[in-house]
Amino acid sequence: MPGYGPGMMENMGGFDPSSLMSAPQLRQDATMNQANMVSSPYFEANEKAAEKTNPMNAASQEPGKSFLMKYIGK
């Protein structure tokens, strides 16, 4: 191929990645903002669901955990 050699960027199919990291903080802020916008409608529902979490669920797993620790020799 003419113009293609060692050190040349391979054909990216029309995608130019050169500016991807030009402003990483800006990109990170935009990503966080997008995550918040997607999650915000569910915030109240998640809070209500968390109130119903049974703290005994973790405790109920304890017998299995001790068996596993004995089984693997710890």
C-alpha positions in Angstrom: 0.0 0.0 0.0 1.4 3.4 -0.8 2.0 5.6 2.2 1.8 2.7 4.6 4.9 1.5 6.4 6.4 0.9 9.9 5.2 3.4 12.4 2.2 4.5 10.3 -1.2 4.0 12.0 -3.2 1.1 10.6 -6.5 1.8 8.9 -9.0 2.5 11.6 -12.0 2.3 9.3 -12.8 6.0 9.4 -12.4 6.3 13.1 -9.8 8.9 14.3 -8.6 8.0 17.8 -6.1 10.8 18.0 -8.3 13.1 20.2 -9.5 10.4 22.6 -7.2 11.4 25.4 -6.9 15.1 24.6 -9.0 16.0 27.7 -9.3 12.9 29.9 -10.8 14.8 32.8 -13.5 16.2 30.6 -14.3 12.7 29.3 -14.4 11.3 32.8 -16.8 14.0 34.0 -19.0 13.4 31.0 -19.1 9.7 31.7 -20.0 10.3 35.4 -22.7 12.7 34.4 -24.1 10.2 32.0 -24.1 7.5 34.7 -25.9 9.8 37.1 -28.5 10.8 34.5 -29.3 7.2 33.7 -29.5 6.2 37.4 -31.3 9.2 38.8 -34.9 8.0 37.9 -34.2 4.8 40.0 -32.7 6.6 43.0 -35.8 6.5 45.2 -36.7 3.0 44.2 -33.1 1.8 45.1 -33.4 3.6 48.5 -36.7 1.8 49.3 -35.3 -1.5 48.2 -32.2 -1.0 50.4 -34.5 -0.5 53.4 -35.9 -4.0 52.9 -32.5 -5.7 52.8 -32.3 -8.3 55.4 -29.0 -8.1 57.4 -29.4 -11.8 58.3 -28.8 -12.8 54.7 -25.1 -12.4 55.1 -25.1 -14.2 58.5 -27.0 -17.1 56.9 -24.1 -17.7 54.6 -21.7 -18.2 57.5 -22.1 -22.0 57.9 -21.1 -22.5 54.3 -18.2 -20.1 54.7 -16.7 -22.0 57.6 -17.2 -25.3 55.8 -15.4 -23.8 52.8 -12.5 -22.6 54.9 -12.1 -26.0 56.5 -12.3 -27.7 53.0 -9.6 -25.5 51.5 -7.5 -25.8 54.7 -7.5 -22.3 56.1 
